[in-house]
Amino acid sequence: MVFQDPYFHALRRRLQAAPYEEARRRLTERLAETTPRLPGPPHLTPDEIAEREKWLYREGLDLYLPILRTVLRAIAREVEAGLVEPSELDPEELTFATYQRARSELLERPQLPRDRFAWLRRLALDTVHRAALARHAERHRGTASELTERTEAPPVELQGTAARLITALADPDLPLPDDLLADPAIRRLLDQLLDRLPEQWREIYLLSALDRWSDEQIAAVTGLLPDEVRALVHATARLLRAWLEESTTRPTRSKE
């Protein structure tokens, strides 16, 4: 999953090492070069078209890493389902393809979606699933193939790891420390917990705890009020702590 994948962390460090505006400029130029420019739809004025593209190239691209996270999680699930092998799909290319679709769809919609982050996530999930189906069809053209059933991840029995994460979650207003996320055991445990959350809770919590967005920034892309964002982040942190504390106090079975 996402936190276990060093690919995500390497890209995150790479983007943070360079000015984000430079990364945004390169993505914007590539979108303009590779996405066909459709004639302006009759329901939008030239100013409205310019406003929507401005949103995508500014606030929309601020969500690049969170959308990449969504893509990585979706790829992992397609692998678990038996559609593709781990190396068959390129996360960055699928994230870029998501933004290509977003640029086209923005001109077709009657209005901007209220929860723009959820809209981009849905596009990302669908983009990954289509790519996985296409790769699966290529590999199994003319043959019938059964998909493997998904298996539950084995329980994590690392008391010390859980204790460190419980401490980090004590103050939900603080982001998750980078040195904590550098520990593979912490990332595995956090991934398992995050998979149990509703999608909206998980993604909003990660915007706050990992990407370090403010309540106001998150509210702007989700359609929530800043107070609602803060309440959701705090509730998520409390729930994660409760699950961890439950796992550390549950009696373990003796092996005979």
C-alpha positions, 0 to 999 in steps of 0.5 A: 500500500501507499506508506509501504511503497518507497516510490511515493516517498522518493517522489515526495522528497524529489518534489519537496527538494525543488521549488513546487512552482517549477514542478507545477510549471512542468506539469502544466506545460505537459498537460497543455501539450498532450491534452487535445484542446476542444472547442469551447462548449456553448454553456461556458463563456471564455472567462468561465473556461479560463477560470476552470483551467486556472483552478486545475493548474493552481489548486488542482495541481496542489493535490498532485501528491494526494492523487498519486497516493490514491493511484498507488493505493488503487494499483495495490488493490488491482494487484491484489485482485489479480488483474496486473503485476506490481510493475505493469502500471506506472503511478506517475503516468496514471496520475498524469492521465487522471489530470488529462481526464480532469482537464477535459471533463472540466469543460463538459460539466455544468459547474465545478464539483463541490468536493473537487478532491473527491471528484479527482479521486474518483477519476484516479480510481477509474483511470487505474481500473481502466488501465488494469483491465486493459493490461489484463486483457492484453496478457490474457487475450483469447484465454479465460482467467479467474481473478484471485480473491483478495486476502486480508493483510496479516495482523501486525503484532509489533507492540513497540511500533504501535506505541510510537504511533500512539504517541505521534497521534496524541496531538491531532493538530501536529503532522506525522513526523518524517522520521516516524514515517521513515520506519517501514514497520510504522508505514505497514501498520499505518497502511493497515489502519488507514484501510479501515477508514472511510475514504473521505476520512482517510484522505482528509486526514492525510492532507492534514497529517502528511501533506500538512495542509491547513483546515482552510486549504482542505475546506477549499477543495472538499466543500466542507467548512474549516471547523468540519475539517478540523473535527473530522481530522481530530475524530480520525486521529482519536479513532486510529489511537483507539484501534492501536490501543485496543491492539496493544491491550488485546491478549495474545494467544499462546502458541502450543 
